[in-house]
Amino acid sequence: MQVNIPLKKTIDNSYNITIDTLPKVHFDTKVAIVTNPKVAGLHLAYLLSKISAKELYIITVPDGEEYKNQQSVDIILESLFNHRFNRKSMLIAFGGGVIGDMTGYVASIYQRGIDFIGIPTTLLSQVDASVGGKTGMNNTYGKNLIGAFHQPKAVYIDPHFLTTLPAREFGAGVAEVVKMAVTFDKDFFEFLEKADLKDEKVLQEAIKKAVQTKADVVAQDEKEHGIRAALNYGHTFGHVIENETKYKHFLHGEAVAIGMVMANELSVELGLMQEDEAQRVDMLLKKYDLPTTYDIKDTSSFYDTFFLDKKSSDSSITFIIPVGLGGVKITDDIDADIILSVLEKFGKN
Ligand SMILES: NC(=O)c1ccc[n+]([C@@H]2O[C@H](COP(=O)([O-])OP(=O)(O)OC[C@H]3O[C@@H](n4cnc5c(N)ncnc54)[C@H](O)[C@@H]3O)[C@@H](O)[C@H]2O)c1
């Protein structure tokens, strides 16, 4: 005997991402702005001059990736229960990717899901984390292992926030911009080669192109069954580097920058990228003071660590390989010998 539940997909989750000076917006509902003390100290007054609501609350959680965890999620949930938020209430994620991911996650679980809006304040979160509805938190088993796909209602990207961003954090965001250009858009890559991202107008244009690229990818494959995985270019290697250095030495974007250089080397080895194209990516990363070298002490241990990545299975590793500039291939079918020989090259630095 079978009972069928005819669940037709009638919900349109489309949303707009506005890249401009934050407009004045009023919400006729209960709203909580979720942020951390650093972002609040720098920018909350500006935000409050733009955002108003029927009832407005501020919830702060400690700053840092190490607080992207259940305790912080509980702080946010408790505040929502105390203020009697209901299913029509809304959250605003105001901060970098850590705040964005956690706020989105709480929005996805509070009373089985409420709306949230993203107002990202780091370059990385403006070009990447705030777009596409991946939300989550870390636990002792690893990063982002708990979460949900929950799209925001809207995202407001105001480059004004980036004026206070430390240079290294800015560079980490540039790495993710380069990632999108190398894998999807050669013209964008050439734009970045000529561009000076310190110029506000040029930066705004680069943010727009990166967001457009990610939006196009997410629109094709929201839940990462295929092409969305290409956005993990540089991450397979990068995660091992972060793991080996205990997440202390490199910012995520910096590890991704080195990871892209390694993936390029693999691509050159496979005949999918020219040596000079790999060099151009290297030069672009260096232009923003991103690291491009890493001394692999033990190649077989580095190789084994690939299998801890949640995108790898027990027996295969998924690699995102650039194809020239502007193309990409997702494969889990590369000979271990080839990978190890590429890793050996980084062992000789
Ligand atoms: N959901 C996704 O698709 C996605 C994609 C990429 C990364 N991520 C996640 O994003 C997180 C990394 O994001 P991040 O790089 O923004 O890190 P982050 O949120 O930790 O921010 C970096 C630092 O900058 C501070 N900061 C934020 N805005 C600032 C400003 N305007 N001026 C000065 N300082 C400011 C933060 O308080 C923090 O100390 C990771 O947890 C990663 O897993 C998610």
The ligand as an SDF file (V2000), in Angstrom:
LIG
                    3D

 44 48  0  0  0  0  0  0  0  0999 V2000
   27.7560   30.2100    2.8180 N   0  0  0  0  0  0  0  0  0  0  0  0
   28.6670   30.2090    1.8750 C   0  0  0  0  0  0  0  0  0  0  0  0
   28.3910   29.9830    0.6940 O   0  0  0  0  0  0  0  0  0  0  0  0
   30.0820   30.5240    2.2500 C   0  0  0  0  0  0  0  0  0  0  0  0
   31.0400   30.7690    1.2540 C   0  0  0  0  0  0  0  0  0  0  0  0
   32.3330   31.1160    1.6490 C   0  0  0  0  0  0  0  0  0  0  0  0
   32.6540   31.2030    2.9980 C   0  0  0  0  0  0  0  0  0  0  0  0
   31.6980   30.9470    3.9290 N   0  0  0  0  0  0  0  0  0  0  0  0
   32.0070   31.0510    5.3690 C   0  0  0  0  0  0  0  0  0  0  0  0
   32.3480   32.3950    5.6300 O   0  0  0  0  0  0  0  0  0  0  0  0
   33.2110   32.4460    6.7530 C   0  0  0  0  0  0  0  0  0  0  0  0
   34.3620   33.3690    6.4400 C   0  0  0  0  0  0  0  0  0  0  0  0
   33.8190   34.6580    6.2270 O   0  0  0  0  0  0  0  0  0  0  0  0
   34.6770   35.9700    6.4420 P   0  0  0  0  0  0  0  0  0  0  0  0
   35.9500   35.8510    5.6970 O   0  0  0  0  0  0  0  0  0  0  0  0
   33.7830   37.1210    6.1760 O   0  0  0  0  0  0  0  0  0  0  0  0
   35.0890   35.8670    7.9820 O   0  0  0  0  0  0  0  0  0  0  0  0
   34.5040   36.5210    9.3210 P   0  0  0  0  0  0  0  0  0  0  0  0
   33.0350   36.5600    9.2910 O   0  0  0  0  0  0  0  0  0  0  0  0
   35.1540   35.8310   10.4510 O   0  0  0  0  0  0  0  0  0  0  0  0
   35.0640   38.0130    9.2240 O   0  0  0  0  0  0  0  0  0  0  0  0
   36.4470   38.2310    9.2920 C   0  0  0  0  0  0  0  0  0  0  0  0
   36.7760   39.2710   10.3870 C   0  0  0  0  0  0  0  0  0  0  0  0
   36.4390   40.5750    9.9020 O   0  0  0  0  0  0  0  0  0  0  0  0
   35.6130   41.2420   10.8630 C   0  0  0  0  0  0  0  0  0  0  0  0
   34.8000   42.1840   10.1010 N   0  0  0  0  0  0  0  0  0  0  0  0
   33.6310   41.9670    9.4640 C   0  0  0  0  0  0  0  0  0  0  0  0
   33.2660   43.0710    8.7840 N   0  0  0  0  0  0  0  0  0  0  0  0
   34.2230   43.9890    9.0100 C   0  0  0  0  0  0  0  0  0  0  0  0
   34.4030   45.3280    8.5770 C   0  0  0  0  0  0  0  0  0  0  0  0
   33.5570   45.9010    7.7170 N   0  0  0  0  0  0  0  0  0  0  0  0
   35.5010   46.0020    9.0060 N   0  0  0  0  0  0  0  0  0  0  0  0
   36.3960   45.3960    9.8340 C   0  0  0  0  0  0  0  0  0  0  0  0
   36.2930   44.1460   10.2760 N   0  0  0  0  0  0  0  0  0  0  0  0
   35.1990   43.4450    9.8610 C   0  0  0  0  0  0  0  0  0  0  0  0
   34.8750   40.1200   11.5210 C   0  0  0  0  0  0  0  0  0  0  0  0
   34.3140   40.5320   12.7530 O   0  0  0  0  0  0  0  0  0  0  0  0
   35.9960   39.0920   11.6660 C   0  0  0  0  0  0  0  0  0  0  0  0
   36.8090   39.4100   12.7590 O   0  0  0  0  0  0  0  0  0  0  0  0
   33.6540   31.0230    7.0450 C   0  0  0  0  0  0  0  0  0  0  0  0
   32.9950   30.5670    8.1860 O   0  0  0  0  0  0  0  0  0  0  0  0
   33.1980   30.2520    5.8100 C   0  0  0  0  0  0  0  0  0  0  0  0
   32.8570   28.9280    6.1090 O   0  0  0  0  0  0  0  0  0  0  0  0
   30.4310   30.6200    3.5880 C   0  0  0  0  0  0  0  0  0  0  0  0
  1  2  1  0
  2  3  2  0
  2  4  1  0
  4  5  1  0
  4 44  2  0
  5  6  2  0
  6  7  1  0
  7  8  2  0
  8  9  1  0
  8 44  1  0
  9 10  1  0
  9 42  1  0
 10 11  1  0
 11 12  1  0
 11 40  1  0
 12 13  1  0
 13 14  1  0
 14 15  2  0
 14 16  1  0
 14 17  1  0
 17 18  1  0
 18 19  2  0
 18 20  1  0
 18 21  1  0
 21 22  1  0
 22 23  1  0
 23 24  1  0
 23 38  1  0
 24 25  1  0
 25 26  1  0
 25 36  1  0
 26 27  1  0
 26 35  1  0
 27 28  2  0
 28 29  1  0
 29 30  1  0
 29 35  2  0
 30 31  1  0
 30 32  2  0
 32 33  1  0
 33 34  2  0
 34 35  1  0
 36 37  1  0
 36 38  1  0
 38 39  1  0
 40 41  1  0
 40 42  1  0
 42 43  1  0
M  CHG  2   8   1  16  -1
M  END
$$$$
